Amino acid sequence: MANDASAVSDAHSQAVSTDSLADPFTPPADSSLWRKNFLLGAATASYQIEGAVNEDCRLPSIWDTFSAIPGKVLAGDTGAVACDHYHRWEADIDMLASLGLEGYRLSIAWPRVMDTTGAPNRKGLDFYKRLLNRLKEKGITTFVTLYHWDLPQHLEDRGGWLNRDTAYRFVDYADLMSRELAGTVDAWATLNEPWCSAYLGYGNGHHAPGLADGRFATQAMHHLLLAHGLAIPVLRANDPASQKGIVANIGRGTPNSDSAADQRAAHLFEVQHNAWILDPLLKGAYPQELFELWPGTEPLVLDGDLQTISAPLDFLGINYYFRSNVASDGAHGFREVPLEGVERTQMGWEVYPDGLRDLLTGFNRTYRNLPPIYITENGMASDDKVIDGHIDDTQRISFLKRHLAAVDQAIKAGVDIRGYFLWSLMDNFEWAFGYERRFGVVHVDYSTQKRTVKRSAELVAKFLKERKAQV
């Protein structure tokens, strides 16, 4: 169990060299991260790395459409080529394996594997079969996300996630993939970050498909979660040996002052960022405070929907990046008040590892049925440059070390956390920010597609090698 993991034997301690104890990344000897069954891997997403958007009968996605609209993506970037992973996947897997990473979280491009009638596209399916088979040959644990935001455009043309029918089309997709890929997937995640799909895609228009209406956001969220709930029993039937779950991005809201109004503002921030997703999944109900914050936005919920949505999970994926400091804003509930003098990433996000620990321990208190957790994304963007063939990404090294320490603290506080995935394996298309923001532990030169391993990846590999060598 997680709370037993702090005990580290003398043999383990002796296996940690004097050099590694001085290492800027390696965890201390009593860290839970030394457990050999704590999975340490890296994550990517299809549209962000694959490219080849017009090859082998792949259909357009909402991100192909959105990124082609002038002004929607920084510098007019698109995912048309990205990291060219569709053609370079073998070398990329070799690179992943050479770093000793134990798990790989990838997503499938829905437009690549089905045509407009729902019939399978064999060329697209074969790509993922080859990819997953190679990962299994390398002994790498496979986490597959079915939906990482690249909805087929023809479904958006029929209403996208505002159309309840899209949830049923998602079930058709999940059924096909779990039948075709059964035995090669260790863990299925239905959705990645439904908060982003619903709020950024339909609530404020910052992401594809670019719509902006509060009622749209809550209705899209309901259909996303319904799609998840409907897909879970299909995944269980088709691939019973695998784990089934969902991935949520969580946000820490802290009050700008000790005033009751600011405390309430911070609470409401977390209601709309966390409870909006986790309450229906784990309690079978939407938080009513959400509709006090956003009056008149209640979605259309049919009988049985919330029972379907709250189907038991084998795991919950958690993505965490930063916190938001907020103050009361009257009828709007809260407004962000950026703090001065704090460390920030290239994205402008505050580095706040304590937020990850606090949220995890808070969820453990709030949800009695909280499933085992994997940190499915955590990382930071920095303006990394190759100098004499090397990238010394010191801020990322410090970021990862502190966030892994926060994970260890949460484990020791009783949270069942079973693994951690770096975001991201390599620099990639960062949605509305294009290629300027670099999240990878491997650098990508987009003009040549050359990969260069950063110092952070070297140190992760060093730690994994030391852990593997333990008696």
Secondary structure as the mmCIF struct_conf table of DSSP 4:
data_model
#
loop_
_struct_conf.conf_type_id
_struct_conf.id
_struct_conf.beg_label_comp_id
_struct_conf.beg_label_asym_id
_struct_conf.beg_label_seq_id
_struct_conf.end_label_comp_id
_struct_conf.end_label_asym_id
_struct_conf.end_label_seq_id
HELX_RH_3T_P HELX_RH_3T_P1 ALA A 2 ASP A 4
TURN_TY1_P TURN_TY1_P1 ALA A 5 SER A 6
HELX_RH_AL_P HELX_RH_AL_P1 ASP A 10 ALA A 15
BEND BEND1 VAL A 16 VAL A 16
HELX_RH_AL_P HELX_RH_AL_P2 THR A 18 LEU A 21
TURN_TY1_P TURN_TY1_P2 ALA A 22 ALA A 22
BEND BEND2 PRO A 24 PHE A 25
HELX_LH_PP_P HELX_LH_PP_P1 THR A 26 PRO A 28
TURN_TY1_P TURN_TY1_P3 ALA A 29 ASP A 30
HELX_RH_3T_P HELX_RH_3T_P2 SER A 32 TRP A 34
TURN_TY1_P TURN_TY1_P4 LYS A 36 ASN A 37
BEND BEND3 PHE A 38 PHE A 38
STRN STRN1 LEU A 39 ALA A 43
HELX_RH_AL_P HELX_RH_AL_P3 SER A 46 ILE A 49
TURN_TY1_P TURN_TY1_P5 VAL A 53 ASN A 54
BEND BEND4 GLU A 55 GLU A 55
TURN_TY1_P TURN_TY1_P6 ASP A 56 CYS A 57
HELX_LH_PP_P HELX_LH_PP_P2 ARG A 58 PRO A 60
STRN STRN2 SER A 61 SER A 61
HELX_RH_AL_P HELX_RH_AL_P4 ILE A 62 SER A 67
TURN_TY1_P TURN_TY1_P7 ALA A 68 ALA A 68
BEND BEND5 ILE A 69 ILE A 69
TURN_TY1_P TURN_TY1_P8 PRO A 70 GLY A 71
BEND BEND6 LYS A 72 VAL A 73
HELX_RH_3T_P HELX_RH_3T_P3 LEU A 74 GLY A 76
BEND BEND7 GLY A 79 VAL A 81
TURN_TY1_P TURN_TY1_P9 ALA A 82 CYS A 83
HELX_RH_AL_P HELX_RH_AL_P5 HIS A 85 SER A 98
TURN_TY1_P TURN_TY1_P10 LEU A 99 GLY A 100
STRN STRN3 GLY A 103 SER A 107
HELX_RH_AL_P HELX_RH_AL_P6 TRP A 110 VAL A 113
STRN STRN4 MET A 114 MET A 114
TURN_TY1_P TURN_TY1_P11 THR A 116 THR A 117
BEND BEND8 GLY A 118 GLY A 118
STRN STRN5 PRO A 120 PRO A 120
HELX_RH_AL_P HELX_RH_AL_P7 ARG A 122 GLU A 137
TURN_TY1_P TURN_TY1_P12 LYS A 138 GLY A 139
STRN STRN6 THR A 141 TYR A 147
BEND BEND9 HIS A 148 TRP A 149
STRN STRN7 PRO A 152 PRO A 152
HELX_RH_AL_P HELX_RH_AL_P8 GLN A 153 GLU A 156
TURN_TY1_P TURN_TY1_P13 ASP A 157 GLY A 159
HELX_RH_3T_P HELX_RH_3T_P4 GLY A 160 LEU A 162
BEND BEND10 ASN A 163 ASN A 163
TURN_TY1_P TURN_TY1_P14 ARG A 164 ARG A 164
HELX_RH_AL_P HELX_RH_AL_P9 ASP A 165 GLU A 180
BEND BEND11 LEU A 181 LEU A 181
TURN_TY1_P TURN_TY1_P15 ALA A 182 GLY A 183
BEND BEND12 THR A 184 THR A 184
BEND BEND13 ASP A 186 ASP A 186
STRN STRN8 ALA A 187 ASN A 192
HELX_RH_AL_P HELX_RH_AL_P10 PRO A 194 TRP A 195
HELX_RH_PI_P HELX_RH_PI_P1 CYS A 196 GLY A 203
BEND BEND14 ASN A 204 HIS A 207
TURN_TY1_P TURN_TY1_P16 ALA A 208 PRO A 209
HELX_RH_AL_P HELX_RH_AL_P11 GLY A 214 ASN A 238
TURN_TY1_P TURN_TY1_P17 PRO A 240 ALA A 241
BEND BEND15 SER A 242 SER A 242
STRN STRN9 GLN A 243 ASN A 249
STRN STRN10 ARG A 252 PRO A 255
BEND BEND16 ASN A 256 SER A 259
HELX_RH_AL_P HELX_RH_AL_P12 ALA A 260 GLU A 270
HELX_RH_PI_P HELX_RH_PI_P2 VAL A 271 ALA A 275
HELX_RH_AL_P HELX_RH_AL_P13 TRP A 276 LEU A 282
TURN_TY1_P TURN_TY1_P18 LYS A 283 LYS A 283
BEND BEND17 GLY A 284 ALA A 285
HELX_RH_AL_P HELX_RH_AL_P14 GLN A 288 LEU A 293
BEND BEND18 TRP A 294 TRP A 294
TURN_TY1_P TURN_TY1_P19 PRO A 295 GLY A 296
TURN_TY1_P TURN_TY1_P20 ASP A 303 GLY A 304
HELX_RH_AL_P HELX_RH_AL_P15 ASP A 305 ILE A 309
TURN_TY1_P TURN_TY1_P21 SER A 310 SER A 310
BEND BEND19 ASP A 314 ASP A 314
STRN STRN11 PHE A 315 ASN A 319
STRN STRN12 ARG A 323 SER A 328
HELX_RH_3T_P HELX_RH_3T_P5 GLY A 330 HIS A 332
STRN STRN13 PHE A 334 GLU A 336
HELX_LH_PP_P HELX_LH_PP_P3 PRO A 338 LEU A 339
BEND BEND20 GLU A 340 GLY A 341
STRN STRN14 ARG A 344 ARG A 344
TURN_TY1_P TURN_TY1_P22 GLN A 346 MET A 347
BEND BEND21 GLY A 348 GLY A 348
STRN STRN15 GLU A 350 GLU A 350
HELX_RH_AL_P HELX_RH_AL_P16 PRO A 353 THR A 366
TURN_TY1_P TURN_TY1_P23 ARG A 368 ASN A 369
HELX_LH_PP_P HELX_LH_PP_P4 LEU A 370 PRO A 372
STRN STRN16 ILE A 373 ASN A 378
STRN STRN17 ILE A 387 ILE A 387
TURN_TY1_P TURN_TY1_P24 ASP A 388 GLY A 389
STRN STRN18 HIS A 390 HIS A 390
HELX_RH_AL_P HELX_RH_AL_P17 THR A 394 LYS A 412
TURN_TY1_P TURN_TY1_P25 ALA A 413 GLY A 414
STRN STRN19 ILE A 417 TRP A 423
BEND BEND22 LEU A 425 MET A 426
HELX_RH_3T_P HELX_RH_3T_P6 TRP A 431 PHE A 433
TURN_TY1_P TURN_TY1_P26 GLY A 434 GLU A 436
BEND BEND23 ARG A 437 ARG A 437
BEND BEND24 VAL A 441 VAL A 441
STRN STRN20 VAL A 442 ASP A 445
TURN_TY1_P TURN_TY1_P27 TYR A 446 GLN A 449
STRN STRN21 LYS A 450 VAL A 453
HELX_RH_AL_P HELX_RH_AL_P18 ARG A 455 ALA A 469
#
